Amino acid sequence: KQWYQRRVRGIKGAEMFGKVSLPILGLIENMSFFSCPFCSVKHHLYGSTPLSELVAGTAADVPVLAQLPMEPSVVRDCDKGSPSVIDNPHIGLVFDSVAERLLLHLDLESET
């Protein structure tokens, strides 16, 4: 059931942006997994089926740019008004990766 809810949310969002003619460059899956701080195992709390498979062939069939982890330290940072990328370098690396993928996508579109 959880995988179905993830799929429906992705598709509804894509359809909404399509109605107002906003292009979708990609999806970012928030709270995709939780990495255990003790054993480093990734736990997929909302199902382990990749988002790209869930939305294949739908209005949301665009690249998945990132899968953001469920990170308790981000909640603490938000509560104290501190940017997570400063206190958690690994979160910064995730956002850097998203920015690089977006720039690559935009460069490819400008060439066509």
N, CA, C and O of each residue as an XYZ file, in Angstrom:
448
protein
N       0.819     -1.196      0.000
C       0.000      0.000      0.000
C       0.863      1.260      0.000
O       0.525      2.235     -0.671
N       1.981      1.254      0.748
C       2.818      2.453      0.807
C       3.432      2.772     -0.548
O       3.544      3.942     -0.913
N       3.836      1.740     -1.305
C       4.411      1.989     -2.624
C       3.364      2.631     -3.524
O       3.696      3.478     -4.353
N       2.105      2.237     -3.369
C       1.033      2.795     -4.184
C       0.841      4.283     -3.877
O       0.651      5.086     -4.790
N       0.891      4.646     -2.596
C       0.735      6.045     -2.213
C       1.874      6.890     -2.770
O       1.650      8.017     -3.211
N       3.101      6.354     -2.753
C       4.242      7.079     -3.321
C       4.015      7.316     -4.809
O       4.291      8.402     -5.318
N       3.512      6.298     -5.508
C       3.273      6.404     -6.946
C       2.200      7.443     -7.241
O       2.367      8.283     -8.125
N       1.111      7.384     -6.507
C       0.002      8.310     -6.735
C       0.440      9.750     -6.494
O       0.098     10.635     -7.277
N       1.190      9.998     -5.426
C       1.649     11.362     -5.144
C       2.543     11.891     -6.255
O       2.409     13.041     -6.672
N       3.455     11.052     -6.734
C       4.340     11.475     -7.818
C       3.584     11.801     -9.081
O       3.867     12.803     -9.739
N       2.627     10.966     -9.426
C       1.852     11.175    -10.654
C       0.955     12.400    -10.528
O       0.863     13.194    -11.464
N       0.293     12.563     -9.386
C      -0.587     13.724     -9.197
C       0.199     15.024     -9.300
O      -0.254     15.985     -9.921
N       1.370     15.050     -8.693
C       2.207     16.243     -8.774
C       2.601     16.556    -10.205
O       2.545     17.708    -10.635
N       2.999     15.525    -10.943
C       3.397     15.722    -12.346
C       2.221     16.208    -13.178
O       2.377     17.101    -14.012
N       1.053     15.631    -12.960
C      -0.131     16.057    -13.719
C      -0.500     17.505    -13.403
O      -0.906     18.252    -14.292
N      -0.359     17.899    -12.140
C      -0.669     19.273    -11.748
C       0.262     20.256    -12.473
O      -0.195     21.269    -13.001
N       1.562     19.954    -12.495
C       2.494     20.847    -13.181
C       2.246     20.852    -14.682
O       2.429     21.881    -15.331
N       1.835     19.720    -15.243
C       1.522     19.653    -16.662
C       0.354     20.548    -17.037
O       0.341     21.135    -18.119
N      -0.631     20.656    -16.147
C      -1.811     21.489    -16.421
C      -1.465     22.963    -16.545
O      -2.149     23.705    -17.249
N      -0.411     23.391    -15.868
C      -0.014     24.798    -15.939
C       1.258     24.978    -16.777
O       1.916     26.017    -16.715
N       1.584     23.961    -17.550
C       2.698     23.988    -18.511
C       4.059     24.260    -17.877
O       4.891     24.954    -18.461
N       4.281     23.721    -16.697
C       5.598     23.822    -16.060
C       6.358     22.531    -16.315
O       5.884     21.451    -15.963
N       7.530     22.633    -16.923
C       8.290     21.410    -17.179
C       8.823     20.809    -15.881
O       9.146     21.530    -14.937
N       8.908     19.504    -15.846
C       9.451     18.798    -14.691
C      10.823     18.287    -15.087
O      10.953     17.476    -16.004
N      11.842     18.763    -14.393
C      13.205     18.348    -14.715
C      13.554     17.014    -14.080
O      14.406     16.287    -14.590
N      12.910     16.690    -12.983
C      13.187     15.433    -12.314
C      12.474     15.369    -10.981
O      11.874     16.343    -10.527
N      12.552     14.199    -10.363
C      11.926     13.980     -9.060
C      13.004     13.859     -7.981
O      14.086     13.323     -8.221
N      12.691     14.357     -6.817
C      13.536     14.174     -5.644
C      12.668     13.490     -4.607
O      11.667     14.040     -4.147
N      13.068     12.286     -4.249
C      12.286     11.505     -3.287
C      12.769     11.815     -1.877
O      13.891     11.474     -1.501
N      11.909     12.464     -1.107
C      12.245     12.827      0.267
C      11.942     11.659      1.209
O      10.984     10.917      0.993
N      12.746     11.501      2.233
C      12.593     10.434      3.231
C      12.527      9.062      2.559
O      11.702      8.217      2.908
N      13.404      8.868      1.600
C      13.428      7.641      0.824
C      13.840      6.428      1.651
O      13.365      5.316      1.424
N      14.728      6.659      2.607
C      15.233      5.564      3.437
C      15.813      6.136      4.721
O      15.995      7.347      4.846
N      16.099      5.268      5.662
C      16.770      5.632      6.904
C      18.005      4.759      7.024
O      17.908      3.533      6.978
N      19.161      5.379      7.177
C      20.399      4.623      7.383
C      20.648      4.481      8.874
O      20.767      5.475      9.590
N      20.726      3.247      9.335
C      20.978      2.979     10.741
C      22.357      3.520     11.119
O      23.351      3.181     10.477
N      22.424      4.355     12.151
C      23.719      4.918     12.540
C      24.664      3.882     13.156
O      25.858      4.147     13.295
N      24.150      2.719     13.523
C      24.972      1.699     14.159
C      25.525      0.676     13.176
O      26.665      0.231     13.309
N      24.706      0.300     12.178
C      25.150     -0.750     11.253
C      25.204     -0.276      9.799
O      25.644     -1.028      8.929
N      24.771      0.939      9.521
C      24.766      1.553      8.186
C      23.835      0.864      7.183
O      23.931      1.121      5.983
N      22.946      0.002      7.651
C      21.981     -0.644      6.763
C      20.905      0.373      6.388
O      20.414      1.116      7.237
N      20.543      0.394      5.087
C      19.469      1.271      4.630
C      18.135      0.565      4.833
O      17.933     -0.554      4.361
N      17.235      1.228      5.538
C      15.886      0.717      5.763
C      14.923      1.566      4.939
O      14.826      2.777      5.142
N      14.220      0.936      4.018
C      13.254      1.629      3.162
C      11.889      1.560      3.845
O      11.174      0.564      3.740
N      11.548      2.632      4.542
C      10.343      2.656      5.367
C       9.052      2.691      4.560
O       7.995      2.293      5.051
N       9.139      3.165      3.330
C       7.928      3.308      2.508
C       7.954      2.370      1.303
O       7.317      2.649      0.287
N       8.667      1.292      1.406
C       8.769      0.329      0.315
C      10.094      0.459     -0.405
O      10.656      1.550     -0.499
N      10.586     -0.650     -0.908
C      11.906     -0.635     -1.539
C      11.858     -0.558     -3.061
O      12.907     -0.519     -3.704
N      10.666     -0.537     -3.647
C      10.573     -0.406     -5.098
C      11.059      0.982     -5.494
O      10.563      1.977     -4.965
N      12.022      1.070     -6.418
C      12.527      2.392     -6.821
C      11.417      3.282     -7.378
O      10.534      2.815     -8.098
N      11.473      4.542     -7.041
C      10.471      5.504     -7.510
C      10.409      5.523     -9.031
O       9.328      5.670     -9.601
N      11.548      5.377     -9.692
C      11.552      5.389    -11.154
C      10.687      4.266    -11.722
O      10.056      4.441    -12.765
N      10.651      3.119    -11.052
C       9.796      2.020    -11.504
C       8.323      2.310    -11.221
O       7.450      1.928    -12.000
N       8.053      2.980    -10.112
C       6.669      3.254     -9.739
C       5.991      4.229    -10.698
O       4.784      4.144    -10.920
N       6.758      5.148    -11.263
C       6.156      6.180    -12.116
C       6.421      5.939    -13.606
O       6.029      6.757    -14.438
N       7.070      4.846    -13.946
C       7.370      4.558    -15.358
C       6.085      4.526    -16.181
O       5.093      3.911    -15.788
N       6.122      5.199    -17.326
C       4.975      5.211    -18.228
C       3.873      6.155    -17.823
O       2.783      6.097    -18.392
N       4.113      7.021    -16.865
C       3.098      7.978    -16.410
C       3.580      9.398    -16.683
O       4.657      9.601    -17.243
N       2.774     10.374    -16.283
C       3.154     11.787    -16.440
C       4.399     12.126    -15.628
O       5.076     13.115    -15.911
N       4.701     11.314    -14.622
C       5.853     11.570    -13.763
C       7.075     10.766    -14.187
O       8.008     10.600    -13.401
N       7.081     10.268    -15.413
C       8.188      9.450    -15.905
C       9.342     10.356    -16.324
O       9.585     10.570    -17.511
N      10.038     10.877    -15.335
C      11.197     11.751    -15.518
C      12.314     11.220    -14.634
O      12.068     10.366    -13.782
N      13.538     11.708    -14.817
C      14.640     11.177    -14.006
C      14.429     11.410    -12.508
O      13.896     12.440    -12.096
N      14.851     10.446    -11.713
C      14.904     10.627    -10.257
C      16.272     11.223     -9.965
O      17.296     10.567    -10.155
N      16.287     12.467     -9.506
C      17.534     13.183     -9.293
C      18.215     12.809     -7.984
O      19.441     12.851     -7.878
N      17.416     12.444     -6.994
C      18.010     12.087     -5.698
C      16.991     11.354     -4.852
O      15.780     11.500     -5.019
N      17.516     10.573     -3.951
C      16.722      9.931     -2.913
C      17.280     10.436     -1.587
O      18.334      9.992     -1.131
N      16.564     11.360     -0.986
C      17.032     11.969      0.259
C      16.729     11.046      1.436
O      15.633     10.495      1.536
N      17.698     10.884      2.316
C      17.467     10.018      3.472
C      16.596     10.698      4.522
O      16.502     11.925      4.573
N      15.972      9.892      5.346
C      15.296     10.401      6.532
C      16.416     10.655      7.537
O      17.059      9.719      8.012
N      16.638     11.899      7.849
C      17.811     12.278      8.641
C      17.379     13.068      9.869
O      17.006     14.235      9.747
N      17.422     12.453     11.059
C      16.995     13.161     12.278
C      17.751     14.465     12.522
O      17.189     15.403     13.087
N      19.007     14.539     12.108
C      19.769     15.764     12.349
C      19.221     16.941     11.537
O      19.363     18.093     11.948
N      18.597     16.662     10.390
C      18.004     17.742      9.603
C      16.840     18.364     10.370
O      16.661     19.582     10.345
N      16.056     17.545     11.042
C      14.944     18.047     11.855
C      15.489     18.947     12.968
O      14.964     20.033     13.214
N      16.536     18.486     13.628
C      17.139     19.307     14.700
C      17.663     20.625     14.146
O      17.475     21.677     14.758
N      18.321     20.573     12.987
C      18.854     21.794     12.382
C      17.734     22.771     12.041
O      17.858     23.974     12.272
N      16.649     22.252     11.496
C      15.507     23.117     11.161
C      14.922     23.757     12.411
O      14.568     24.936     12.404
N      14.821     22.982     13.477
C      14.272     23.511     14.730
C      15.117     24.649     15.294
O      14.585     25.581     15.897
N      16.428     24.573     15.098
C      17.294     25.638     15.632
C      17.620     26.705     14.592
O      18.357     27.649     14.877
N      17.066     26.555     13.372
C      17.255     27.568     12.335
C      18.616     27.521     11.675
O      19.093     28.537     11.169
N      19.248     26.364     11.672
C      20.579     26.222     11.092
C      20.507     25.397      9.803
O      19.873     24.342      9.781
N      21.148     25.866      8.738
C      21.140     25.085      7.499
C      21.826     23.732      7.694
O      22.947     23.668      8.199
N      21.161     22.672      7.299
C      21.698     21.329      7.484
C      22.988     21.100      6.716
O      23.827     20.304      7.140
N      23.158     21.779      5.603
C      24.358     21.553      4.800
C      25.619     22.048      5.500
O      26.724     21.635      5.147
N      25.468     22.921      6.480
C      26.628     23.408      7.225
C      27.037     22.401      8.299
O      28.216     22.079      8.442
N      26.058     21.912      9.044
C      26.350     20.992     10.139
C      26.498     19.541      9.696
O      27.076     18.734     10.424
N      25.989     19.196      8.524
C      26.015     17.814      8.031
C      26.566     17.796      6.609
O      25.797     17.883      5.652
N      27.877     17.684      6.456
C      28.466     17.720      5.114
C      27.895     16.662      4.163
O      27.814     16.906      2.959
N      27.498     15.488      4.682
C      26.961     14.456      3.793
C      25.640     14.893      3.162
O      25.331     14.494      2.040
N      24.859     15.708      3.871
C      23.622     16.248      3.292
C      23.982     17.241      2.187
O      23.327     17.278      1.145
N      24.995     18.024      2.410
C      25.463     18.959      1.389
C      25.876     18.245      0.115
O      25.626     18.738     -0.985
N      26.508     17.082      0.258
C      26.927     16.309     -0.913
C      25.719     15.827     -1.719
O      25.768     15.777     -2.948
N      24.637     15.475     -1.025
C      23.416     15.050     -1.726
C      22.870     16.203     -2.555
O      22.502     16.014     -3.714
N      22.813     17.392     -1.974
C      22.293     18.543     -2.702
C      23.229     18.963     -3.831
O      22.767     19.412     -4.881
N      24.542     18.823     -3.627
C      25.492     19.086     -4.715
C      25.228     18.158     -5.892
O      25.261     18.582     -7.047
N      24.967     16.896     -5.595
C      24.688     15.913     -6.633
C      23.424     16.288     -7.407
O      23.390     16.179     -8.633
N      22.391     16.727     -6.697
C      21.148     17.150     -7.358
C      21.428     18.337     -8.277
O      20.963     18.363     -9.417
N      22.179     19.311     -7.789
C      22.490     20.492     -8.596
C      23.267     20.106     -9.848
O      22.996     20.629    -10.929
N      24.232     19.195     -9.715
C      25.013     18.760    -10.875
C      24.125     18.063    -11.903
O      24.278     18.285    -13.104
N      23.203     17.225    -11.442
C      22.301     16.530    -12.368
C      21.367     17.510    -13.071
O      21.076     17.354    -14.257
N      20.896     18.523    -12.338
C      20.033     19.533    -12.959
C      20.798     20.322    -14.018
O      20.282     20.574    -15.106
N      22.018     20.705    -13.696
C      22.820     21.453    -14.658
C      23.100     20.624    -15.905
O      23.044     21.142    -17.020
N      23.397     19.358    -15.727
C      23.623     18.475    -16.868
C      22.360     18.375    -17.726
O      22.429     18.439    -18.953
N      21.222     18.221    -17.079
C      19.944     18.125    -17.798
C      19.671     19.419    -18.571
O      19.258     19.377    -19.729
N      19.900     20.555    -17.933
C      19.657     21.841    -18.605
C      20.605     22.032    -19.774
O      20.200     22.550    -20.814
N      21.868     21.622    -19.624
C      22.827     21.721    -20.728
C      22.383     20.852    -21.903
O      22.481     21.269    -23.057
N      21.899     19.654    -21.613
C      21.456     18.766    -22.683
C      20.240     19.329    -23.406
O      20.130     19.204    -24.625
N      19.326     19.949    -22.664
C      18.142     20.536    -23.301
C      18.482     21.740    -24.150
O      17.847     21.966    -25.180
N      19.480     22.526    -23.736
C      19.827     23.728    -24.487
C      20.507     23.386    -25.814
O      20.511     24.195    -26.742
N      21.088     22.175    -25.899
C      21.746     21.757    -27.143
C      20.761     21.258    -28.189
O      21.107     21.177    -29.367
N      19.548     20.925    -27.787
C      18.572     20.381    -28.746
C      17.697     21.449    -29.342
O      16.830     21.150    -30.163
